[in-house]
Amino acid sequence: MECNRRRGRADREDMYARPIRPGRMYKVTRRTTQRLYLLLPTKMTHDVFGYCLGVALERFGIQLHAVTVLCNHYHIDITDPYGLLPAFKHLLNLLVARAMNAHWGRFENFFASDAPSDVELASPEEVLDRMVYTLTNPVKDGLVRSGGEWKGLTSYGMRFGSKMVFRRPEKFFDKDGALPEQVEVEVVRPEILPELTDEELYVLLMRKVKERERELLAQAKEEGRRYLGMRRVLRRKHTDSPMSREPRFKLNPRVASRSKWQRIAALQRNKEWLAVYREAYEKFCAGVRDVLFPEGTYLMRVQYGVACAQAP
């Protein structure tokens, strides 16, 4: 029975297995259940999400490059220096879900049960492009005409090294508990384009943001679409959801790069890693306890203490 349970857990790990290595950059996205507007851009949501994000960033040493929290999903661009991405996501989503469910008086799942959406960013150009996507997402979704107008939590217009300070929301978190009274959320420069200073990289990022916003505005005008504006956004109820249909059964990429060959190389490395991983966990489930898993194995290492190869 125990072997079957272990095999079941291993099979679930195998469905989404990927190497989690220190120093990788990711775009992390998560949406609410049934696309409900459970993250409406109120001060409450801003303060709760910001505090939970600060706790998770500090706990696992994650570096934040960009963030935008929309009505029913969020985008975060990060660097994972210590290979702790899954633990970071788990804590962030757990804290946000508990606090916001308490706020809305809900008891159901807060986030959707979709497969994880954590795209590894394999090139400097892709890192910059994904940050632009994060900061312009309210414009893309037809909510406001500029990301700077968005009243939800966003790092739009924040220079590298800027910090947001969040106090623990006493309504949802025990003042005598283990969580800190106050946290800081710092916007950290990604390790790209070393020939540019921090200010030059920020100027480049915001120039691309403004260019993308102009493209989105022109596209909306051509299609006859109007922007809601913040006043109408805030009139929505948390039980509402978009009337548009969400595409289903689409690809869920794990690696992003402008360069076709960089992307292919990264995917090939992951494919080779997965073959070694599957062989190792098949042996483990068959009772071989001294099997060596490939470097970058996460869940099997954390839950079962398996031995892993060292990074080359």
C-alpha positions, 0 to 999 in steps of 0.5 A: 500500500505504501509503495502504491502511495509513493508511486502515486506521488512520484507519478504526479511529480513526473507529470510536471517534473522539471529541473529546479536549478539555482539562479534561473529567471522565471515568469510566474503566473497564477489565476483565481478559480473560475476566473473570479475577480477575487483580486479586485484592485482594492487597498485590501488586496494591495496590502494583503498581496504585497505583505504575502509577497514580501514574506515569501520573497524574504523567506526564500531569497527570491529576487523580484523584477516586476509584478502586476496583480490583476482582478483574477490573476497575477504576473511576477518576474523573478530570479530564484538564486537558491532553487526554491521556486516551488516553496516560494510559490506554495507559501505565497499562494497559501497566504494569499488564498487564506487571507483573501478567502477570509476577506470574502467569506469564502471556503472554496479553492481560491486559485485554479487547479491548472498546471503550473505556469512558470516559464523559464526565461532563457535569454536577456531579451526574453527577460525584458519582454516578459517584464514589459508584458507584466507591466502592460497587462492592465492595458492588454486586458482593456482595463486602463490606458496605461499601466501607471493608472492601475490601482492594484499592486504593480511595480510600474514606474519603480526603479531598480532598488525601489522598495514598497513597505507592507505592514502585517494585516492584523485582520488576517494574521495573528499579531503574536504569530511567527510572521513579521510585523513589516516586510519590504518588497524590493524591485531588483535589477535582473542580471541582464545587459551588464553593459547598461547601468541600472538607470539605463536599463530602467529607461530601456524597460520603460521605453519598451513599456510605452511603445507596447502601450501605444501598440495596444491602444492603436489595436484597441482603437482599430477594433473599436474596443473601449477601456473600462477605466478604474472607476468601472473596474472597482464597480465589479463584484468579486463573484463576477468573472470575464464574459470572454471565453478562455482558450483551453487545451493550449500549450503551456510553455516551460521555456521562453527565448527570442532565439529559436536555437536557445529555446531548442537547446534549453528544451533539449536539456530539459528533455534529457534531464527528464529521461534521467529523472524518470529512470531514477524514480522508476528504480526508486519506486521499485525499491532501490533506495540508493538511486541517484537522481539528476541535479535539479530534482526538487520534490523527491529530494524534499519529500523523500530525501533522495540523493541528487547529482551535484551541479557540474 
